[in-house]
Amino acid sequence: MGPGDASLRVLTHKAEALLIKNDAWSYVCGEKRKPIVSADSATRAASLAAHDAWVIEDRKAKSDLILSINPSELKQVKGCETSKDVWDKLESIYASKGPEHKATLLKNLMLRKMREDGDVKDHLNDLFDAVDKLQSMNVEINGDMLAIIILYSLPDTYDTFRCATESRNDLPDAETLKIKIIEESEARKRKTSDHASNALFAKHQNQHASKNKAGKDNRDMSSTNKRIRCNYCKKNGHKATNCFAKRNSEQKAGHATETVLLTSVQDNSKEWCLDSGYFALVQRQGSLHQHYGCVQRIKACE
């Protein structure tokens, strides 16, 4: 079955006839599905044996199916695990070969753009898959054109890599370019990982240094305080400005002053005395006023 004989009907008749002859068609069409290995210990051995037997028969069906296609088309089914996967892959390729399908494949190839956070391997596999499908339809892509398409399908972060590749005398072939792009992607991942590790290490070092500095400052302050002697209470470890005993004493004195200032005496006596001249003050009850010298008391008239 070559590119010129790509009819799905021909593929179906030839492959199905071979598989039915070898009693393997039921694996390809999906009638016989892969058994699930039971987690129950009582039935696990039996289910595992059935699973292994299915895998053996499916591999035989896959081999018969691959032998029915042209060797040049083997890359189309590369990576398929089961016989049904091979059949579905071939069916998707040969189901439509009209101009509309070719236009769709060409559009996907030309306009495909990888995201910044996309997987470069998946992106390249999709591109090469489209190229393989086009080649199976006798649509050949020029090598230099394919290299340019691949380079400009990469995100903007690959601008430096793209410019370096374009500045060479000859563009690399598609397979070589694919390998170089994957290597560039892996190098970027390692660089990002190294930066993250270095940042984490630097953060840990800064935290450790801060803790050590704080501990050293506390020890130095404690050692310095032990050599200080208070001039008020005569104790070591603090200055007079920070002395609790002095503060308590000052607070008590302030409270006493407030008490004196707030004290008042109510007296209804009508006796007055006149100071002898030592004080320019007239007050009631001269006995409440201390003075030095002779005081002549004058009794006020009622």
Secondary structure, 3 states (H helix, E strand, C coil): CCCCCCCHHHHHHHHHHHHHHCCCHHHHHCCCCCCCCCCCHHHHHHHHHHHHHHHHHHHHHHHHHHHCCCHHHHHHHCCCCCHHHHHHHHHHHHCCCCHHHHHHHHHHHHHCCCCCCCCHHHHHHHHHHHHHHHHHCCCCCCHHHHHHHHHHCCCHHHHHHHHHHHCCCCCCCHHHHHHHHHHHHHHHHHHHHHHHHHHHHHHHHHHHHHHHHHHHHHHHHHHHHHCCECCCCCCECCCHHHCHHHHHHHHHHHHHHHHHHHCCCCCCCCCEEECCCCCCCEEECHHHCCCCCCCCCCCCCC
